[in-house]
Amino acid sequence: MRTNYLLVCFVALIFAVAPTYAQSDCGIVYGKYWAFVFSTPANWSSLCGADRVVGAPVAFWPVGSTFADSAAVMYVNVSAKDEPSLPEFVKFSQSLFRQRAPNVVFVPVQPSEVTPKLRALHFSASGDPGGNVERITYVEGPTAYFILVLSARNPKALEEAQPSFHELLRSFVPMSATVQK
């Protein structure tokens, strides 16, 4: 388990000195058995530990706005790896969402060229009660499933934020973690 700790420290050091990651307000998020590394997209703000504020371990919004008033936001959620495969997790996750929003429609999206190293499935979603439109990428990590979401108030805002979502996906690295006592 010490190897995981050293890996996390090494990756954090790389992200700390790499100039392309200078925009990042935080770059590594971890729980008891999971972790991920990312870079905050250019011209976006990020908040780690956002679970208390927005219900997600990390949240993003364009510089000059807030999470609450932005036309587009992004966030990453984490789920225990209780389902045996990524497709089964996606089916389970979407069924839970439909319980709260029965009119939501999920449409598979072609695999993104920005995530060739990730085991990921991509969807668009529309029809939630708030009228939002979303791009959702489900990622299988070593010890957890990760849900990366771009949520926008309208299709135009979604398309304008899509390059930033791709930037987040390109930087995303899921890991396992063990909390050291």
C-alpha positions, 0 to 999 in steps of 0.5 A, a space after each residue: 500500500 505504500 506504493 500507492 502513496 508514493 505514486 500519488 506523491 509522485 503524480 502530485 509532484 509532476 502536476 505541481 511543476 508542469 506549466 500546463 497545470 498552472 491553472 489548477 486550484 487543486 489537482 488531486 482528490 482522494 477518498 478512502 479507497 479511490 483517488 484521481 488526478 486532473 488539471 483545471 481547464 484554462 479559464 475555469 475555477 475549481 473547488 476540491 472538497 465540493 461535496 459540502 457545496 455542490 455534492 461532488 468531490 470537485 466542481 468547475 465553473 468558468 472564471 468570472 462566474 460562480 457555480 450557481 450562476 454559470 451557464 455551464 458547470 462541470 463536476 466529478 462524482 465517485 461511486 463504489 465499484 459495486 457493479 461488476 462492469 462499467 456498462 452495468 454501472 452505467 445502467 444502474 446509475 442511469 436508472 437511479 437518475 430516472 427515478 428522480 427525473 423520469 423524462 431524462 433521455 440518455 443517448 450514447 455518444 461516440 467514444 471521444 478521441 480525448 480519452 483513449 487511455 481511459 475505460 470510458 463510456 460517453 452519453 448526452 442527457 436531456 429532459 431533466 426537470 431543470 431543463 439542463 443538457 449534459 455530456 456525461 463520461 463514465 470512467 472505470 478506475 481501479 477501485 471506483 467508478 467516476 462520473 464526469 459531467 458537463 451540465 449546461 442550461 442550454 445547448 449553446 452553452 453546452 457546445 461552448 463548454 465542450 472544449 473545456 470538458 475535453 481538456 478535463 477528460 484529457 487530464 483525468 487519471 483515476 487511481 486507487 488510494 489507501 488512507 495512511 494512519 
